[in-house]
Amino acid sequence: MRAALSSNTSAAFITGLIAFENFRAKTNVPITWPPPLDHIVDFFAYLSINGYAESTARSYAAAIGYQCKIQGFCNATNSFIVSKLLDGFRRLKGRV
């Protein structure tokens, strides 16, 4: 049995997935599931270049990871490189 997501978490995940799909459509990257690691890496690079906050990037990573898990796919957002990219957000932007 799956635990239900809270309405706030669900809304945040939908926002993250829409942002990811919009990025892939905008950059002419095929929208496939599970997303290849290079799509995820490019997405987080795009977020960083466009000044997104670390918390937003982490929320989007959680959304992508959750979607992969729900569909029974390997969760590429747990990879070492994605972890280091997300750490880089914190180092580049600092904390408010």
Residue pairs with C-beta under 8 A, 6 or more apart in sequence:
2 70
5 13
12 59
12 63
13 59
13 62
13 63
13 66
13 67
14 63
15 59
15 63
16 59
16 60
16 61
16 62
16 63
16 64
17 63
17 64
17 67
19 60
20 35
20 43
20 60
20 63
20 64
21 31
23 29
23 42
23 43
23 46
24 30
24 31
24 35
24 39
24 43
25 31
27 42
27 46
29 39
29 42
33 67
33 68
33 71
33 73
34 68
34 71
34 73
34 74
34 76
35 64
35 68
35 76
36 76
37 76
37 79
37 81
37 82
40 61
40 64
40 76
40 77
40 82
41 81
41 82
41 85
43 60
44 57
44 60
44 61
44 82
44 85
44 86
44 89
45 85
47 56
47 57
47 60
47 89
48 57
48 85
48 88
48 89
48 92
52 89
53 89
53 93
54 86
54 89
54 90
54 93
57 85
57 86
57 89
58 86
58 89
61 77
61 82
61 86
62 77
64 76
64 77
65 75
65 77
65 78
68 74
68 75
68 76
68 77
69 75
76 82
